[in-house]
């Protein structure tokens, strides 16, 4: 049976050699029943990462390199690797050593037990700020309430998927990727394996709060239409409140013969609620319109500059 291991790389020159050595060690010693390949996807690195990948590819034909022309984003880089993966089973993980490769044999055991998807779930997130941990916790729980299918809480992109899942994912690839959500949407039989995520050994996170927020927006927009329905409901509710308040204010003013402080406060509150609703509605609508614009333009998810130890995949996008 063939095993593909896919890892995106962005400026990881300090940790990349250690990562590759650990993955190869696990693949050889802990997974003897699998013919393995390691696909490293360089997502426009500006350091020595591309040269390190090239060196490993030269020394070992089982290590493959996909070099993108620029930085297309973490999710797109993973998708590039998936499109070139030839394994009966595919494992995706980050190359910064926060996701321990030593967990791969346990993921494979769950696959051998019949699971099509095995999510690695973080029980602890070492080295991350309190703000990021709180945001991640709130995001996953909010997403769970917005979709009508099961999403693994506190799982990132460290997972195992079968070839069938991989083919389904590649066939449905679209802009604004949120891979963990799309995989959950398919509804394949899934399992979870808990692990403690390590702190970064070298460098800084390539996923600051700004990128995390953008990924969260892509997730919600790609998987749920509830925000649009919520905006519509708020608009109707606010319209009713405005109508009732204006009528009440008018009758109150006529009864007193002149305006008073209470009426002024009510009118100010109504105006404030209206502005807040309009701004929120504009933000939600712009997110959906932006995604629609990207889909209409049909831009590729990524552009490949160079391949090492790989040919063109079937269904290249």
MARLO-302054 format. One record per residue (C-alpha): residue in three letters; x, y, z. Coordinates in steps of 0.25 Angstrom, whole numbers, plus 5000, padded with zeros to 4 digits. Last residue first. Example, Ala and Ser with C-alpha at 12.3 -4.5 7.8 and 13.67 -1.06 7.14 Angstrom:
# MARLO-302054
ser505549965029 ala504949825031 
//
This chain:
# MARLO-302054
unk497750904951 unk498450774948 unk497350664946 unk498350554946 unk499750594952 unk500950654944 unk502150574947 unk502950574960 unk504350554965 unk504550704966 unk503550804960 unk503750954957 unk502951084956 unk501651034959 unk500451134959 unk499351124970 unk497851124973 unk497651154958 unk496751274955 unk495351244951 unk494951394950 unk493451354954 unk493951284967 unk494751394971 unk493651494969 unk492751394977 unk493651394989 unk493751554989 unk492251554988 unk492051465000 unk493051545009 unk492551675004 unk491151635008 unk491551605023 unk492351735024 unk491251815018 unk490251755027 unk491051785039 unk491151935035 unk489751945032 unk489351885046 unk490251975053 unk489752095046 unk488252055049 unk488552025063 unk489152165065 unk488052235058 unk487052165067 unk487752195079 unk487852345075 unk486352345073 unk486052285086 unk486952385093 unk486252505086 unk484852445090 unk485252435104 unk485852585105 unk484552645100 unk483852695087 unk482652775088 unk481152775089 unk481152665100 unk480252575093 unk480752615079 unk482152575084 unk481652445090 unk480952405077 unk482152435068 unk483052365077 unk482152235078 unk482052235062 unk483552255061 unk483852145071 unk482852045065 unk483452065051 unk484852065055 unk484651945063 unk483951875051 unk485151915042 unk486151865052 unk485551735052 unk485451725037 unk486851765036 unk487351665047 unk486651555040 unk487251585027 unk488651595034 unk488451455041 unk488051395027 unk489351445021 unk490151395033 unk489451255032 unk489951225018 unk490951135023 unk492251055018 unk492951145009 unk492651285016 unk492951225030 unk494251165026 unk494751275018 unk494451375030 unk495151285039 unk496351275029 unk496351425029 unk496351435044 unk497551335045 unk498251415035 unk498151545043 unk498451475056 unk499851425051 unk500051295043 unk501451285038 unk501851265053 unk503251315057 unk504551245055 unk505151115061 unk504651015071 unk503151045070 unk502351005082 unk501850865082 unk500450815079 unk499950715089 unk499250605083 unk497850545082 unk497450445071 unk496050465064 unk495250375055 unk494450395042 unk493450325033 unk493250415021 unk492350525022 unk492750615011 unk492550735019 unk493650695029 unk494650695017 unk494150835013 unk494350885027 unk495750835029 unk496150885015 unk495651035017 unk495951085003 unk495651224998 unk495651184984 unk495151044979 unk495550904979 unk494350804978 unk495050704969 unk496350714978 unk495550684991 unk494750564985 unk496050504980 unk496750524994 unk495450465000 unk495550344991 unk497050334993 unk496850325008 unk497050445018 unk498050455029 unk498050585038 unk498950705042 unk498250825036 unk497650875049 unk496750805059 unk496250885071 unk494750835069 unk494550735058 unk493350785050 unk492050705049 unk491050745039 unk489950855039 unk490850975040 unk490751105048 unk490751045062 unk492050965059 unk492651095053 unk492351165066 unk493051055074 unk494251055065 unk494351205065 unk494251215080 unk495351115083 unk496251175072 unk496051315077 unk496351275092 unk497651205087 unk498051325079 unk497851425090 unk498551345100 unk499751335091 unk500251205085 unk501551135090 unk500851005094 unk499550975088 unk498950865097 unk497850755094 unk498050775079 unk497250685070 unk497850595059 unk496750565050 unk496650425044 unk495850415031 unk495450295023 unk495350205036 unk495350055034 unk496249995044 unk497450015035 unk497150165035 unk497150165050 unk498550095050 unk499050195040 unk498750305049 unk499450235060 unk500650215051 unk500650365047 unk500750415062 unk502250415061 unk502250525051 unk501950625062 unk501150745058 unk501850865063 unk503150825056 unk503050945046 unk502750855034 unk501250855035 unk500450725034 unk499650655023 unk499550505022 unk499050435010 unk498550285008 unk498550204995 unk499750294991 unk499950374978 unk499950514983 unk500150624973 unk498850684975 unk498950674990 unk500250744989 unk499650864982 unk498450864992 unk499350875003 unk499950994997 unk498651054994 unk498251045009 unk499551105014 unk499551225004 unk499851254990 unk501251304993 unk502051314980 unk502351234968 unk502151104975 unk503150994976 unk502650854977 unk503750754982 unk503750604984 unk504450514994 unk504450374990 unk505550404980 unk506550424991 unk507850504990 unk507450594979 unk506050624985 unk506750654999 unk507650754992 unk506450814985 unk505650834998 unk506850895005 unk507050994993 unk505551034993 unk505651055008 unk506851155007 unk506051275011 unk504951355003 unk503951235002 unk502951244992 unk502051134996 unk503051014995 unk502250884995 unk502950765001 unk502350634996 unk502850515004 unk502650384998 unk502450245004 unk502350105001 unk501550055013 unk501649925021 unk502849975028 unk502150085035 unk502950115048 unk504350095044 unk504350145029 unk503250255030 unk503650295044 unk505050315040 unk504750385028 unk503750485035 unk504850515046 unk505950535036 unk505050625028 unk504650715040 unk506050725045 unk506450775031 unk505350875031 unk505450935044 unk506451055042 unk506151075027 unk504651085030 unk504251205021 unk502951145016 unk502750995014 unk501450915012 unk501550775016 unk500950655009 unk501150505013 unk500750405003 unk500650255007 unk500550144997 unk500050005000 
//
